[in-house]
Amino acid sequence: MHDIKAIRGSFFDLTQLVSHPAELAQSARFIDDGLLLIERGKILSLRPWSIAAPDLTPEMEMCHFPGKIIVPGFIDSHIHYPQTEIIGSYGDQLLEWLNNYTFPAEGQYDCPDHAAAMAAFFLDQLLCNGTTTAMIFGTVHASSVDALFAAAMERNMRIIAGKVMMDRNAPPELLETPEQSEMETRALIKRWHHKGRLSYALTPRFAPTSSTALLSVVSGLRREYPDVYLQTHLSENINEIAWVKSLFPEHAGYLDVYHHYGLTGRKSVFAHCLHLDDEEWQTLEHTHSSIAFCPTSNLFLGSGLFNLQKSWDRHIPVGIGTDVGAGTTFNVLQTLAEAYKVGQLQGYCLSVYEAFYHATLGAAKALSLDGVLGNFMPGKEADFVVLDPVATPLQQLRQKKSVDFAERLFALMILGDDRSIYQTWIQGERAYSRDQRHG
């Protein structure tokens, strides 16, 4: 019994997957005084303190978090670690952003030392913002992914990542041949996929930087390694869509380019999806593909507003993505606050339960990880975040005026930031503490 840890506090999670947002209230679980038992990184049980307390023994390690709210670890469904150092750069939309900021920043990652330093900084930023799992873009350089996976192994984090595959319409120093891309990607898959908690994602940046020869390579690797992921961008910007149509006139639309090469399906995650036509929505649904909703970058680059209602109507799994560096924060609470505003602009009321669903269990479903992550059900991996709902004087005032738990959680989502992350735990081990951060 000495291997069992006990965590006492207030807990919130979504206990089951849903097919309609109206079902989320029934899935939501709040235990005001609960006890979470963990054994060897896995959840044994979550029960009210009054029921579970008799099972405690003197040998158990016990942590108590009065006044805090403990939630499953946040899952970031779309983020670029090489863009960390250009976050908050001024004044461009998507295609200009790539040329003026992204490509110059990514050119530095042929240096293994730079990649290692930035990978460590990036993952520590995730942890201090409560993110325990992420789907991550590297650069075209294999060294960028080696550095990221090595740093994630040290922290025991569950991440999905891949090197960018790109052979046209980018600076020459960031281009590769299809043959080189295939060779390096295959080596990375063999080196890292399913090593510890790591998974590999085939990562063609987007259709405009992919020749038909490169897309054929991605297609072949997808068939050869059917359990790897695929991540890319889709219909983020109006000018981008027009560019794709000019580059691939033989295809019916943007998504048809990917679908033609067999790149849709389970474990395929398409970021943005702001300007889809009905046929594209239908293809995503029928192929069981997933979407990463990235509100802060969509607003920052002026790309458009994601239609959450349509994703529910089409039964398409959605995860929240910060999309750093066009996204303006690593913090999922702040990202959810922007998602709420995106909904408001379209007459869609995003409930706090739905918001947290897209950052926990719903995101796990979008990444085909709902069997191991996303809530506090027995057998799941014990990744969780201890939130401080009164981290600032304003939050203290607002919490006092909240009439029920849903209002308290909503106020935390709207007003919260990295100061609200009290601790982050990875597989039952403390990985970040705000007290340590501030000395």
C-alpha positions, 0 to 999 in steps of 0.5 A, spaced: 500 500 500 506 504 500 505 505 492 499 509 493 498 516 493 492 520 496 490 527 493 484 530 497 481 537 494 475 539 490 475 535 483 471 536 477 471 532 470 467 530 465 465 522 466 463 520 459 464 522 451 457 525 449 454 526 442 451 533 443 453 539 448 446 538 452 448 532 455 455 535 458 451 537 464 449 530 466 457 528 464 459 533 469 462 531 476 464 536 481 466 533 488 467 538 493 471 534 498 474 528 494 479 523 495 483 521 489 487 515 489 493 513 485 498 507 484 504 507 479 501 513 475 494 510 474 488 512 477 485 507 482 479 511 484 475 518 485 470 518 491 467 523 496 472 524 502 466 521 507 466 515 503 474 514 501 477 516 508 476 509 511 481 506 506 487 511 508 493 507 511 498 511 515 503 509 509 500 512 504 503 519 501 497 524 502 497 531 499 491 536 501 489 542 497 484 546 500 480 551 496 483 549 490 480 545 484 483 539 481 481 538 474 484 533 468 491 535 465 489 540 459 490 537 452 493 542 447 491 539 440 495 544 436 501 548 437 508 549 434 514 549 439 519 552 434 514 559 434 515 560 441 520 565 440 516 569 435 509 569 439 506 576 439 509 578 433 505 584 430 501 585 424 500 580 419 495 575 416 497 567 415 501 567 409 505 574 411 506 571 418 509 565 415 514 569 411 516 574 415 516 571 422 515 563 422 520 561 417 526 565 419 525 562 426 524 555 424 531 556 420 535 556 427 533 549 428 538 545 424 542 547 430 541 541 435 543 546 441 538 551 439 533 546 438 534 542 445 534 549 449 528 551 446 524 544 447 526 545 454 523 552 455 517 550 451 515 544 455 516 547 461 511 553 459 506 547 457 507 545 464 507 551 468 500 553 464 497 546 466 498 542 459 500 535 460 499 533 453 500 536 446 500 535 439 506 539 436 509 541 430 517 541 429 521 544 424 523 541 417 529 539 421 530 532 424 534 535 430 528 539 432 524 533 433 529 529 436 530 534 441 523 535 443 522 528 444 528 527 448 526 533 453 519 530 453 522 523 455 525 527 461 519 530 463 515 523 462 510 527 458 505 524 453 506 528 447 505 527 439 509 530 435 513 530 428 518 534 423 515 538 418 515 535 411 515 541 406 518 541 399 516 547 396 514 554 397 518 556 403 525 558 403 531 554 400 534 552 407 527 549 409 526 545 403 527 538 403 526 533 397 521 527 398 526 522 398 529 526 404 523 527 407 521 520 407 528 517 409 528 522 415 521 521 417 521 513 417 528 514 422 524 518 427 518 514 427 522 508 428 526 512 433 521 515 437 514 512 436 511 508 442 517 510 446 515 511 453 509 516 452 511 519 445 507 518 439 509 520 432 505 524 427 506 525 420 506 533 419 506 535 412 505 543 414 500 544 409 498 543 402 501 549 399 508 547 401 507 540 399 508 537 392 504 531 389 510 527 390 511 529 397 504 528 398 505 521 395 510 520 400 506 521 406 500 517 403 505 511 403 508 512 410 501 512 412 499 506 409 506 503 412 505 505 419 497 505 420 498 507 427 501 513 427 498 520 427 497 525 422 497 533 423 496 539 418 493 545 417 486 546 413 482 552 411 485 557 415 485 563 411 481 565 405 487 567 401 490 560 403 484 557 400 485 560 393 492 559 393 491 551 394 485 551 388 491 554 384 496 549 386 491 543 385 486 545 380 485 538 379 482 537 386 475 539 388 477 543 394 482 544 399 480 538 403 480 533 397 487 534 396 489 531 403 483 526 402 485 524 395 492 521 398 489 518 404 490 523 409 483 523 412 481 518 418 482 517 425 488 520 428 488 525 423 487 532 426 486 538 422 487 545 425 483 551 424 477 548 419 474 555 418 472 556 411 469 549 410 464 547 405 458 542 406 462 537 402 468 538 406 464 537 413 461 531 410 468 528 408 471 530 415 465 526 419 465 520 414 472 519 415 472 520 423 477 525 422 478 530 428 479 538 428 483 542 432 480 549 434 485 555 435 481 561 437 487 565 439 491 565 433 484 565 429 483 572 432 490 574 432 491 573 424 484 575 423 483 568 419 475 567 421 471 564 426 470 557 427 463 554 427 463 549 433 455 548 432 457 545 425 462 540 429 457 537 433 452 537 428 457 533 424 459 529 430 466 531 429 471 530 435 474 537 437 480 539 441 482 546 443 489 548 440 493 554 443 497 554 436 503 558 439 506 562 436 500 565 432 496 563 438 497 569 443 498 564 450 500 557 452 494 558 457 488 553 456 484 557 460 485 564 456 484 560 450 478 557 452 476 564 454 477 566 447 473 560 444 467 563 448 468 570 445 468 566 438 462 563 440 458 569 442 460 573 435 456 567 432 450 567 437 453 560 440 453 560 447 459 556 449 458 553 456 463 552 461 462 544 461 463 544 454 469 549 454 473 544 459 470 538 455 474 540 449 480 541 453 480 535 457 476 528 455 473 531 448 480 533 446 483 526 448 477 523 444 480 528 438 487 525 439 484 518 440 487 518 447 480 517 451 482 510 453 488 513 457 486 520 458 481 526 459 478 524 466 479 521 473 476 514 471 479 508 474 485 506 470 486 513 466 493 516 467 494 520 473 495 527 469 492 533 473 492 540 474 491 543 481 487 550 479 487 556 484 480 560 483 483 566 487 490 567 485 488 574 484 484 580 488 479 580 482 478 573 482 477 573 490 472 578 489 469 574 483 469 568 487 465 570 493 460 573 488 459 566 485 452 562 486 454 555 484 460 551 482 459 552 474 459 560 475 465 559 479 469 555 474 466 560 469 469 566 472 476 562 473 476 560 465 474 567 463 479 571 468 484 565 469 491 565 467 498 562 468 497 565 476 491 560 476 496 554 475 498 552 482 501 545 481 501 540 475 502 533 476 504 528 471 502 520 472 502 522 479 508 526 480 508 533 481 512 536 475 510 544 476 509 548 482 507 555 482 511 556 489 517 553 486 516 558 480 516 564 485 522 562 489 
